[in-house]
Structure formats: structure tokens, C-alpha cells
Amino acid sequence: MWSGRYEAAAAESVRRLNDSLPFDKRLYASDIACSLAYAQALHRAGILSDAELSAIADGLARVRAEFDAGAFVFAAGDEDIHTAVERRLIELIGAVGGKLHTGRSRNDQVATDTRHWQAQAISRIIGWLTALQRALLEQAKQHVETLMCGYTHLRAAQPISAAHWLLSYFWMLSRDVRRFELTREATLVLPLGSGALAGTPYPIDREALAESLGFLDLSPNSLDAVSDRDFVVGFLYAAALTMTHLSRFAEDVILFSAPPFNFIQLDERYTTGSSLMPQKQNPDVLELTRGKAGRLIGHLTGFFGTLKGLPTGYNKDLQEDKEPLFDAADTLEALLPALIGAVETMRLNPEAMRAALDESMLATDLADYLVARGVPFREAHGLVGAAVRAAQAQGVTLSALPLQSYQAISAHFQPDLYEVFDFAASVAKRKAFGGTAPEAVRLQIARAESFLGERRA
């Protein structure tokens, strides 16, 4: 491409370092789609004749067919996907193929191709995430009134609905979906027409070009446009945070499906065995979910490091955007179908969940009992704490602690205090919006259905 300026070919070691074809060849469909749109823009600007546009469009279609059939043959001089497509186009249709690059630089070309590819990847990932949300929602619908232990600090805290636990991850994923939606919007800003850095001298209708490719806006500054990779950072951030949420869910299920919990039974199709121990069923899907979170967090922090010291304009350092981007997308698209299957087929064990409930979890309800009798909550908290110590000293549960022991602590304790020790009643009282009471959970389910319905529309 620059043989007119150079007398000697690049050293082989430089070529191996410089060439991006081994990883950016997957951009071929986006490169061809964006090249066709650019050819049409050149035609509208009067730079290509009807016949030239027809030849280029036909040639690009033939190149695309070769790629799709796995028949495309790369040549020794193909540095990247852009040079490979252009080289083959010229082979197929002759010198007119060289007109396609009029006013275009690989700087604005690669930025456009990457945005085009990323927007499509985001759409697929959103589809997988909403499918996982649907799997969680269907499980939640079956367990609105199933009681389980709610934890803080991995210590028994208060009783909750099992559906409430499942829906907590639905809402985490809803934020991830929205984040990816916003990232897709930020991705669909068209840099094509920016040239190498200064813009194009040709009368390219960039608005029409953006519309033809499904982009939502135009880059307002050509110098910024060719070096902007904020959209990749946005993708890596959304992917890393999604994986963080998925990792938390995986950790819960790993714990809750293991002794002594036994709250969940995993389908054996989504576990693996041991090469040595015949009895084992290992939660490898969930462990890989947890493990790959670190991989995606690493991609985000690594690319931040790449960007932080770049001077203005395009620099070859930006070639480092694609491998973390592609790997993050591949990781999510490989992981999510397996995780969806694991959620769809897992079975909750309500008996084991209820057996794990402990009366100490109702201590807050006992404090609320005192609050209802006019005791300030801070004072009530201390009185119930004293009751907990008294029960421990006597080796009994709170419901078995005699009334005289309660009244020795405070006269506010009356015989009806024992009505507090009802797990279902404790859960049912928490019916404020967002709470764990069945009626509040059913409202969550309705809102969750609405969220998913909006994504199908």
C-alpha cells in the first residue's frame, strides 16, 4: 500500500508484529458492508459512475461469498482484513476496485468496521441476557411462597422468599441489559468520512452514509473520531460488570447446591464428573462463570492501560482493542447458553430451605414487636439483644425463652410476643415496594414481565 514511498519491504519480524489479520479477519462481513455503503456514498458524490459502482458492488458480493464459503485465500501481503478485501476486490474487477479507497483511510475504516461489528455483538448478547432473565423469572414464579434463609456476611439474617433471591439477579441483569443498550447507542456513531485525521475533501453525504449502515449519529470531529475507542471501553466495562453479576450468582448456586445447604439440585447435564471419584458431580459451568469474570475484568483494565498515554490522533496502539473485545464477546456468547440451561433445569428444594431457617432470624421481628408498643427502635434493638443473650445462656431458642425471662428484661414484653415466631408471617409483613412478601414479589414479577416485553417489542 505504501510501496511508492518505500524501497525495501518491511522486515519479517516487523510484519509479524504489525499484521493484525490473524485476529481482525473476523471483521470481514462488517468491512464489506461498510465498504459497499462507502461505495454508494462515493457514487452519490459523483466520484463513481453507475458502472463503477455496479462493478464494485458485484466484486464485494463475490468477496463476501468466498468468505462465507470458507474459500477466501489470504495472500502474503495481506496485513489486515481491509487490505485483504481490497486486494481481492482489485483481482476480481480490476483497477476500478482501487477507487473504493478514495477519501478513505484505514483509520476511519477500522473504527467504522469495529463499531459495526460491536453493535451486532451487543444485540446478540442482549438476547442471551434476556433469555437468562426469563429462566430466572420462570423459576421465581414457582417459588413465590417458598421460604429460604436470607444472608448477609454469609450468615443467616432474615427469612425471605426464594423468588425474591432469584429476582435479585434478574434486576442485576436488567441493569446490564440497559448498560449494553446504552453502549450500543454510543457505538453507533459513524466515523467514516473522517479520513486519516483531517476529514475528507470529497462531498460525502455522511448523514446518508450513517443511515444506510444503521448508525444513529455522526462523529463531530475527525481527529477525535479516528482515535476514539471509548465505545470499546464501554463494551468491556459492560461485559466485565455483567460477568461480575454472573459470578456472584454462580457463587450462590455453587454454595446452595452443596452440602450442608442442599437448597438446589443441578441437572447432571450441566455438571461434570471426576476422572477419579465416581460419585462426583462438579458445578463446572458455574465455576467457569466465576473464573471467567477475572478474565473480562483483566481485559477492561488492560485496555485502559493501553489508552492512557496516547497522544492525539490515530496510533497503532489502538490495534490492541480487538483481541480483548473479541474475547469478551466470545466469552459471553459461549458462557450464557450453558448458564441459561443450568438455570432452566435446576430444581429448588423447599424442604431443605425451610429446614435451614433459625428462630434467631426473627430477632428483628421481635424488635419490631416492641416498636409497635412505642419503644424506640434503638432501645428495642438493645432489649432484644439482651433476650438473645438470655436464650443462649439458658440453651433455648427465643420462642422457648420463658415469659418471665423476657419480662425481667422489659415489661414491654407481653404474652403475645410468641406470635412473632412465624417465618411466613415475617416474610408476609415485608410488603413495601421491593420487599420479599409474596404480594410484593408478585409485583416484581409483573414488572419483570414488562421489562422483557419491552425488549421483545
Contacts in CASP RR format, 6 or more apart in sequence:
PFRMAT RR
TARGET T0000
AUTHOR 0000-0000-0000
METHOD contacts of the structure
MODEL  1
MWSGRYEAAAAESVRRLNDSLPFDKRLYASDIACSLAYAQALHRAGILSD
AELSAIADGLARVRAEFDAGAFVFAAGDEDIHTAVERRLIELIGAVGGKL
HTGRSRNDQVATDTRHWQAQAISRIIGWLTALQRALLEQAKQHVETLMCG
YTHLRAAQPISAAHWLLSYFWMLSRDVRRFELTREATLVLPLGSGALAGT
PYPIDREALAESLGFLDLSPNSLDAVSDRDFVVGFLYAAALTMTHLSRFA
EDVILFSAPPFNFIQLDERYTTGSSLMPQKQNPDVLELTRGKAGRLIGHL
TGFFGTLKGLPTGYNKDLQEDKEPLFDAADTLEALLPALIGAVETMRLNP
EAMRAALDESMLATDLADYLVARGVPFREAHGLVGAAVRAAQAQGVTLSA
LPLQSYQAISAHFQPDLYEVFDFAASVAKRKAFGGTAPEAVRLQIARAES
FLGERRA
1 79 0 8 1.000
1 83 0 8 1.000
10 18 0 8 1.000
15 79 0 8 1.000
18 79 0 8 1.000
18 316 0 8 1.000
19 78 0 8 1.000
19 79 0 8 1.000
19 80 0 8 1.000
20 79 0 8 1.000
20 80 0 8 1.000
20 81 0 8 1.000
20 319 0 8 1.000
20 322 0 8 1.000
21 74 0 8 1.000
21 78 0 8 1.000
21 79 0 8 1.000
21 80 0 8 1.000
21 81 0 8 1.000
21 84 0 8 1.000
23 322 0 8 1.000
23 323 0 8 1.000
23 326 0 8 1.000
24 80 0 8 1.000
24 81 0 8 1.000
24 110 0 8 1.000
24 322 0 8 1.000
25 74 0 8 1.000
25 81 0 8 1.000
25 84 0 8 1.000
26 81 0 8 1.000
26 117 0 8 1.000
26 326 0 8 1.000
27 81 0 8 1.000
27 113 0 8 1.000
27 114 0 8 1.000
27 117 0 8 1.000
27 322 0 8 1.000
28 64 0 8 1.000
28 67 0 8 1.000
28 72 0 8 1.000
28 81 0 8 1.000
28 84 0 8 1.000
28 85 0 8 1.000
29 64 0 8 1.000
29 67 0 8 1.000
29 117 0 8 1.000
30 113 0 8 1.000
30 114 0 8 1.000
30 116 0 8 1.000
30 117 0 8 1.000
30 120 0 8 1.000
31 81 0 8 1.000
31 82 0 8 1.000
31 85 0 8 1.000
31 109 0 8 1.000
31 113 0 8 1.000
32 60 0 8 1.000
32 63 0 8 1.000
32 64 0 8 1.000
32 67 0 8 1.000
32 85 0 8 1.000
33 116 0 8 1.000
33 213 0 8 1.000
34 109 0 8 1.000
34 112 0 8 1.000
34 113 0 8 1.000
34 116 0 8 1.000
34 192 0 8 1.000
34 213 0 8 1.000
35 60 0 8 1.000
35 85 0 8 1.000
35 100 0 8 1.000
35 109 0 8 1.000
36 56 0 8 1.000
36 57 0 8 1.000
36 60 0 8 1.000
37 192 0 8 1.000
37 209 0 8 1.000
37 212 0 8 1.000
37 213 0 8 1.000
38 100 0 8 1.000
38 104 0 8 1.000
38 192 0 8 1.000
38 209 0 8 1.000
39 48 0 8 1.000
39 53 0 8 1.000
39 56 0 8 1.000
39 57 0 8 1.000
39 60 0 8 1.000
39 100 0 8 1.000
40 53 0 8 1.000
40 209 0 8 1.000
40 212 0 8 1.000
41 204 0 8 1.000
41 205 0 8 1.000
41 206 0 8 1.000
41 208 0 8 1.000
41 209 0 8 1.000
41 212 0 8 1.000
42 48 0 8 1.000
42 53 0 8 1.000
42 99 0 8 1.000
42 100 0 8 1.000
42 102 0 8 1.000
42 202 0 8 1.000
42 204 0 8 1.000
43 49 0 8 1.000
43 50 0 8 1.000
43 52 0 8 1.000
43 53 0 8 1.000
44 205 0 8 1.000
44 208 0 8 1.000
45 202 0 8 1.000
45 203 0 8 1.000
45 204 0 8 1.000
45 205 0 8 1.000
46 203 0 8 1.000
47 99 0 8 1.000
47 102 0 8 1.000
47 202 0 8 1.000
48 56 0 8 1.000
48 99 0 8 1.000
52 96 0 8 1.000
52 99 0 8 1.000
55 93 0 8 1.000
55 96 0 8 1.000
55 97 0 8 1.000
56 89 0 8 1.000
56 93 0 8 1.000
56 96 0 8 1.000
56 97 0 8 1.000
56 99 0 8 1.000
56 100 0 8 1.000
58 93 0 8 1.000
59 89 0 8 1.000
59 92 0 8 1.000
59 93 0 8 1.000
60 85 0 8 1.000
60 89 0 8 1.000
62 92 0 8 1.000
63 72 0 8 1.000
63 85 0 8 1.000
63 88 0 8 1.000
63 89 0 8 1.000
63 92 0 8 1.000
66 72 0 8 1.000
66 88 0 8 1.000
72 84 0 8 1.000
72 88 0 8 1.000
74 84 0 8 1.000
75 84 0 8 1.000
75 87 0 8 1.000
77 83 0 8 1.000
77 87 0 8 1.000
78 84 0 8 1.000
78 87 0 8 1.000
80 106 0 8 1.000
80 110 0 8 1.000
81 113 0 8 1.000
82 106 0 8 1.000
82 109 0 8 1.000
82 110 0 8 1.000
82 113 0 8 1.000
86 97 0 8 1.000
86 98 0 8 1.000
86 100 0 8 1.000
86 101 0 8 1.000
89 97 0 8 1.000
89 98 0 8 1.000
89 100 0 8 1.000
90 97 0 8 1.000
90 98 0 8 1.000
102 202 0 8 1.000
103 193 0 8 1.000
103 195 0 8 1.000
103 200 0 8 1.000
103 201 0 8 1.000
103 202 0 8 1.000
103 204 0 8 1.000
104 192 0 8 1.000
104 193 0 8 1.000
104 195 0 8 1.000
104 200 0 8 1.000
105 194 0 8 1.000
105 195 0 8 1.000
105 196 0 8 1.000
105 197 0 8 1.000
105 226 0 8 1.000
107 194 0 8 1.000
107 195 0 8 1.000
107 196 0 8 1.000
107 197 0 8 1.000
107 226 0 8 1.000
107 314 0 8 1.000
108 191 0 8 1.000
108 192 0 8 1.000
108 193 0 8 1.000
108 194 0 8 1.000
108 195 0 8 1.000
108 196 0 8 1.000
108 222 0 8 1.000
108 225 0 8 1.000
108 226 0 8 1.000
109 192 0 8 1.000
111 191 0 8 1.000
111 192 0 8 1.000
111 194 0 8 1.000
111 225 0 8 1.000
111 226 0 8 1.000
111 228 0 8 1.000
112 190 0 8 1.000
112 191 0 8 1.000
112 192 0 8 1.000
112 213 0 8 1.000
114 232 0 8 1.000
114 321 0 8 1.000
114 322 0 8 1.000
114 325 0 8 1.000
115 187 0 8 1.000
115 188 0 8 1.000
115 189 0 8 1.000
115 190 0 8 1.000
115 191 0 8 1.000
115 215 0 8 1.000
115 231 0 8 1.000
116 213 0 8 1.000
118 187 0 8 1.000
118 231 0 8 1.000
118 232 0 8 1.000
118 235 0 8 1.000
118 325 0 8 1.000
118 329 0 8 1.000
119 184 0 8 1.000
119 187 0 8 1.000
119 188 0 8 1.000
121 235 0 8 1.000
121 329 0 8 1.000
121 333 0 8 1.000
122 180 0 8 1.000
122 181 0 8 1.000
122 183 0 8 1.000
122 184 0 8 1.000
122 187 0 8 1.000
122 235 0 8 1.000
123 184 0 8 1.000
124 333 0 8 1.000
125 180 0 8 1.000
125 239 0 8 1.000
125 329 0 8 1.000
125 332 0 8 1.000
125 333 0 8 1.000
125 336 0 8 1.000
126 177 0 8 1.000
126 180 0 8 1.000
126 181 0 8 1.000
126 184 0 8 1.000
126 455 0 8 1.000
127 455 0 8 1.000
128 332 0 8 1.000
128 333 0 8 1.000
128 336 0 8 1.000
128 337 0 8 1.000
128 340 0 8 1.000
129 173 0 8 1.000
129 176 0 8 1.000
129 177 0 8 1.000
129 180 0 8 1.000
129 242 0 8 1.000
129 336 0 8 1.000
130 177 0 8 1.000
130 452 0 8 1.000
130 455 0 8 1.000
131 336 0 8 1.000
131 340 0 8 1.000
132 173 0 8 1.000
132 336 0 8 1.000
132 339 0 8 1.000
132 340 0 8 1.000
132 343 0 8 1.000
133 170 0 8 1.000
133 173 0 8 1.000
133 174 0 8 1.000
133 177 0 8 1.000
133 448 0 8 1.000
133 451 0 8 1.000
133 452 0 8 1.000
134 452 0 8 1.000
135 340 0 8 1.000
135 341 0 8 1.000
135 343 0 8 1.000
135 344 0 8 1.000
136 166 0 8 1.000
136 167 0 8 1.000
136 169 0 8 1.000
136 170 0 8 1.000
136 173 0 8 1.000
136 343 0 8 1.000
137 166 0 8 1.000
137 167 0 8 1.000
137 170 0 8 1.000
137 445 0 8 1.000
137 448 0 8 1.000
137 449 0 8 1.000
137 452 0 8 1.000
138 344 0 8 1.000
139 163 0 8 1.000
139 166 0 8 1.000
139 343 0 8 1.000
139 344 0 8 1.000
139 346 0 8 1.000
139 348 0 8 1.000
140 162 0 8 1.000
140 163 0 8 1.000
140 166 0 8 1.000
140 167 0 8 1.000
140 170 0 8 1.000
140 441 0 8 1.000
140 445 0 8 1.000
140 448 0 8 1.000
141 163 0 8 1.000
141 445 0 8 1.000
142 163 0 8 1.000
142 348 0 8 1.000
143 161 0 8 1.000
143 162 0 8 1.000
143 163 0 8 1.000
143 166 0 8 1.000
143 348 0 8 1.000
143 350 0 8 1.000
144 161 0 8 1.000
144 163 0 8 1.000
144 438 0 8 1.000
144 441 0 8 1.000
144 442 0 8 1.000
144 445 0 8 1.000
145 161 0 8 1.000
145 424 0 8 1.000
145 438 0 8 1.000
146 161 0 8 1.000
146 162 0 8 1.000
146 163 0 8 1.000
146 348 0 8 1.000
146 350 0 8 1.000
146 353 0 8 1.000
147 159 0 8 1.000
147 160 0 8 1.000
147 161 0 8 1.000
147 162 0 8 1.000
147 350 0 8 1.000
147 353 0 8 1.000
147 354 0 8 1.000
147 357 0 8 1.000
147 423 0 8 1.000
147 424 0 8 1.000
147 427 0 8 1.000
148 159 0 8 1.000
148 160 0 8 1.000
148 161 0 8 1.000
148 162 0 8 1.000
148 165 0 8 1.000
148 263 0 8 1.000
148 353 0 8 1.000
148 354 0 8 1.000
148 356 0 8 1.000
148 357 0 8 1.000
149 156 0 8 1.000
149 157 0 8 1.000
149 159 0 8 1.000
149 160 0 8 1.000
149 353 0 8 1.000
149 356 0 8 1.000
149 357 0 8 1.000
149 358 0 8 1.000
149 361 0 8 1.000
150 156 0 8 1.000
150 157 0 8 1.000
150 158 0 8 1.000
150 159 0 8 1.000
150 160 0 8 1.000
150 165 0 8 1.000
150 361 0 8 1.000
151 157 0 8 1.000
156 356 0 8 1.000
156 357 0 8 1.000
156 358 0 8 1.000
156 360 0 8 1.000
156 361 0 8 1.000
157 361 0 8 1.000
158 361 0 8 1.000
158 362 0 8 1.000
158 364 0 8 1.000
158 426 0 8 1.000
159 357 0 8 1.000
159 361 0 8 1.000
159 362 0 8 1.000
159 423 0 8 1.000
159 426 0 8 1.000
159 427 0 8 1.000
160 427 0 8 1.000
160 436 0 8 1.000
161 427 0 8 1.000
161 436 0 8 1.000
161 437 0 8 1.000
161 438 0 8 1.000
161 441 0 8 1.000
162 348 0 8 1.000
162 350 0 8 1.000
162 353 0 8 1.000
163 441 0 8 1.000
163 444 0 8 1.000
163 445 0 8 1.000
164 435 0 8 1.000
164 436 0 8 1.000
164 441 0 8 1.000
164 444 0 8 1.000
165 252 0 8 1.000
167 441 0 8 1.000
167 444 0 8 1.000
167 445 0 8 1.000
167 448 0 8 1.000
169 245 0 8 1.000
169 248 0 8 1.000
169 249 0 8 1.000
170 448 0 8 1.000
171 448 0 8 1.000
172 245 0 8 1.000
172 248 0 8 1.000
172 249 0 8 1.000
173 242 0 8 1.000
173 245 0 8 1.000
174 448 0 8 1.000
174 451 0 8 1.000
176 238 0 8 1.000
176 241 0 8 1.000
176 242 0 8 1.000
176 245 0 8 1.000
177 455 0 8 1.000
179 237 0 8 1.000
179 238 0 8 1.000
179 241 0 8 1.000
179 242 0 8 1.000
180 238 0 8 1.000
180 242 0 8 1.000
183 231 0 8 1.000
183 234 0 8 1.000
183 235 0 8 1.000
183 237 0 8 1.000
183 238 0 8 1.000
185 216 0 8 1.000
186 230 0 8 1.000
186 231 0 8 1.000
186 234 0 8 1.000
187 231 0 8 1.000
187 235 0 8 1.000
188 214 0 8 1.000
188 215 0 8 1.000
188 216 0 8 1.000
188 217 0 8 1.000
189 215 0 8 1.000
189 216 0 8 1.000
189 217 0 8 1.000
189 218 0 8 1.000
189 219 0 8 1.000
189 231 0 8 1.000
190 206 0 8 1.000
190 209 0 8 1.000
190 210 0 8 1.000
190 213 0 8 1.000
190 215 0 8 1.000
190 217 0 8 1.000
190 218 0 8 1.000
190 219 0 8 1.000
191 219 0 8 1.000
191 222 0 8 1.000
191 225 0 8 1.000
191 226 0 8 1.000
191 228 0 8 1.000
192 206 0 8 1.000
192 209 0 8 1.000
192 213 0 8 1.000
193 199 0 8 1.000
193 200 0 8 1.000
193 204 0 8 1.000
193 206 0 8 1.000
193 209 0 8 1.000
193 222 0 8 1.000
194 200 0 8 1.000
194 219 0 8 1.000
194 222 0 8 1.000
194 223 0 8 1.000
194 225 0 8 1.000
194 226 0 8 1.000
195 222 0 8 1.000
195 226 0 8 1.000
196 226 0 8 1.000
196 314 0 8 1.000
197 222 0 8 1.000
197 223 0 8 1.000
197 226 0 8 1.000
197 313 0 8 1.000
197 314 0 8 1.000
198 222 0 8 1.000
198 223 0 8 1.000
199 222 0 8 1.000
206 218 0 8 1.000
207 218 0 8 1.000
210 216 0 8 1.000
210 217 0 8 1.000
210 218 0 8 1.000
219 225 0 8 1.000
219 228 0 8 1.000
223 312 0 8 1.000
223 313 0 8 1.000
224 313 0 8 1.000
226 313 0 8 1.000
226 314 0 8 1.000
227 310 0 8 1.000
227 312 0 8 1.000
227 313 0 8 1.000
227 314 0 8 1.000
227 315 0 8 1.000
227 318 0 8 1.000
229 303 0 8 1.000
229 307 0 8 1.000
229 318 0 8 1.000
229 321 0 8 1.000
232 303 0 8 1.000
232 321 0 8 1.000
232 324 0 8 1.000
232 325 0 8 1.000
233 300 0 8 1.000
233 303 0 8 1.000
233 304 0 8 1.000
233 307 0 8 1.000
235 325 0 8 1.000
235 328 0 8 1.000
235 329 0 8 1.000
236 296 0 8 1.000
236 299 0 8 1.000
236 300 0 8 1.000
236 303 0 8 1.000
236 324 0 8 1.000
236 325 0 8 1.000
236 328 0 8 1.000
237 300 0 8 1.000
239 296 0 8 1.000
239 299 0 8 1.000
239 300 0 8 1.000
239 328 0 8 1.000
239 329 0 8 1.000
239 331 0 8 1.000
239 332 0 8 1.000
240 293 0 8 1.000
240 296 0 8 1.000
240 297 0 8 1.000
240 298 0 8 1.000
240 299 0 8 1.000
240 300 0 8 1.000
240 328 0 8 1.000
242 332 0 8 1.000
243 289 0 8 1.000
243 292 0 8 1.000
243 293 0 8 1.000
243 294 0 8 1.000
243 296 0 8 1.000
243 297 0 8 1.000
243 331 0 8 1.000
243 332 0 8 1.000
244 293 0 8 1.000
244 297 0 8 1.000
246 289 0 8 1.000
246 293 0 8 1.000
246 335 0 8 1.000
246 339 0 8 1.000
247 289 0 8 1.000
247 290 0 8 1.000
247 291 0 8 1.000
247 293 0 8 1.000
247 294 0 8 1.000
249 289 0 8 1.000
250 283 0 8 1.000
250 286 0 8 1.000
250 287 0 8 1.000
250 289 0 8 1.000
250 290 0 8 1.000
250 339 0 8 1.000
251 286 0 8 1.000
251 290 0 8 1.000
253 264 0 8 1.000
253 266 0 8 1.000
253 283 0 8 1.000
253 286 0 8 1.000
253 342 0 8 1.000
253 346 0 8 1.000
254 283 0 8 1.000
254 286 0 8 1.000
254 287 0 8 1.000
254 290 0 8 1.000
255 261 0 8 1.000
256 263 0 8 1.000
256 264 0 8 1.000
257 263 0 8 1.000
257 264 0 8 1.000
257 265 0 8 1.000
257 266 0 8 1.000
257 283 0 8 1.000
257 346 0 8 1.000
261 352 0 8 1.000
261 356 0 8 1.000
262 349 0 8 1.000
262 352 0 8 1.000
263 348 0 8 1.000
263 349 0 8 1.000
263 352 0 8 1.000
263 353 0 8 1.000
263 356 0 8 1.000
264 346 0 8 1.000
264 347 0 8 1.000
264 348 0 8 1.000
264 349 0 8 1.000
265 346 0 8 1.000
265 347 0 8 1.000
265 349 0 8 1.000
266 281 0 8 1.000
266 283 0 8 1.000
266 342 0 8 1.000
266 345 0 8 1.000
266 346 0 8 1.000
267 341 0 8 1.000
267 342 0 8 1.000
267 345 0 8 1.000
267 346 0 8 1.000
267 347 0 8 1.000
268 281 0 8 1.000
269 345 0 8 1.000
270 285 0 8 1.000
270 338 0 8 1.000
270 341 0 8 1.000
270 342 0 8 1.000
270 345 0 8 1.000
270 346 0 8 1.000
271 281 0 8 1.000
271 282 0 8 1.000
271 283 0 8 1.000
271 284 0 8 1.000
271 285 0 8 1.000
272 281 0 8 1.000
272 282 0 8 1.000
272 284 0 8 1.000
273 280 0 8 1.000
273 281 0 8 1.000
273 282 0 8 1.000
274 280 0 8 1.000
274 282 0 8 1.000
285 338 0 8 1.000
285 339 0 8 1.000
285 342 0 8 1.000
286 339 0 8 1.000
286 342 0 8 1.000
288 335 0 8 1.000
289 335 0 8 1.000
289 339 0 8 1.000
292 331 0 8 1.000
292 335 0 8 1.000
295 327 0 8 1.000
295 331 0 8 1.000
296 328 0 8 1.000
296 331 0 8 1.000
298 324 0 8 1.000
299 324 0 8 1.000
299 325 0 8 1.000
299 327 0 8 1.000
299 328 0 8 1.000
300 324 0 8 1.000
302 324 0 8 1.000
303 320 0 8 1.000
303 321 0 8 1.000
303 324 0 8 1.000
306 317 0 8 1.000
306 318 0 8 1.000
306 320 0 8 1.000
306 321 0 8 1.000
307 317 0 8 1.000
310 317 0 8 1.000
310 318 0 8 1.000
354 423 0 8 1.000
357 423 0 8 1.000
359 397 0 8 1.000
359 398 0 8 1.000
359 399 0 8 1.000
359 421 0 8 1.000
360 388 0 8 1.000
360 397 0 8 1.000
360 398 0 8 1.000
361 423 0 8 1.000
361 426 0 8 1.000
362 398 0 8 1.000
362 420 0 8 1.000
362 421 0 8 1.000
362 423 0 8 1.000
362 426 0 8 1.000
363 384 0 8 1.000
363 385 0 8 1.000
363 387 0 8 1.000
363 388 0 8 1.000
363 398 0 8 1.000
364 384 0 8 1.000
365 420 0 8 1.000
365 426 0 8 1.000
365 429 0 8 1.000
366 384 0 8 1.000
366 387 0 8 1.000
366 398 0 8 1.000
366 417 0 8 1.000
366 420 0 8 1.000
367 377 0 8 1.000
367 380 0 8 1.000
367 381 0 8 1.000
367 382 0 8 1.000
367 383 0 8 1.000
367 384 0 8 1.000
368 380 0 8 1.000
368 429 0 8 1.000
369 417 0 8 1.000
369 420 0 8 1.000
370 379 0 8 1.000
370 380 0 8 1.000
370 383 0 8 1.000
370 384 0 8 1.000
370 410 0 8 1.000
370 412 0 8 1.000
370 413 0 8 1.000
371 377 0 8 1.000
371 380 0 8 1.000
373 412 0 8 1.000
373 414 0 8 1.000
374 412 0 8 1.000
375 383 0 8 1.000
375 410 0 8 1.000
375 412 0 8 1.000
383 409 0 8 1.000
383 410 0 8 1.000
383 412 0 8 1.000
383 413 0 8 1.000
386 409 0 8 1.000
387 398 0 8 1.000
387 401 0 8 1.000
387 405 0 8 1.000
387 406 0 8 1.000
387 409 0 8 1.000
387 413 0 8 1.000
388 398 0 8 1.000
390 401 0 8 1.000
390 405 0 8 1.000
390 408 0 8 1.000
390 409 0 8 1.000
391 397 0 8 1.000
391 398 0 8 1.000
391 400 0 8 1.000
391 401 0 8 1.000
394 401 0 8 1.000
394 405 0 8 1.000
398 421 0 8 1.000
399 418 0 8 1.000
399 421 0 8 1.000
403 413 0 8 1.000
403 415 0 8 1.000
403 417 0 8 1.000
406 413 0 8 1.000
406 417 0 8 1.000
407 413 0 8 1.000
419 425 0 8 1.000
420 426 0 8 1.000
427 436 0 8 1.000
427 437 0 8 1.000
427 438 0 8 1.000
428 437 0 8 1.000
428 438 0 8 1.000
429 437 0 8 1.000
430 436 0 8 1.000
430 437 0 8 1.000
430 440 0 8 1.000
431 437 0 8 1.000
431 439 0 8 1.000
431 440 0 8 1.000
432 440 0 8 1.000
433 440 0 8 1.000
433 443 0 8 1.000
434 440 0 8 1.000
434 443 0 8 1.000
434 444 0 8 1.000
435 441 0 8 1.000
END
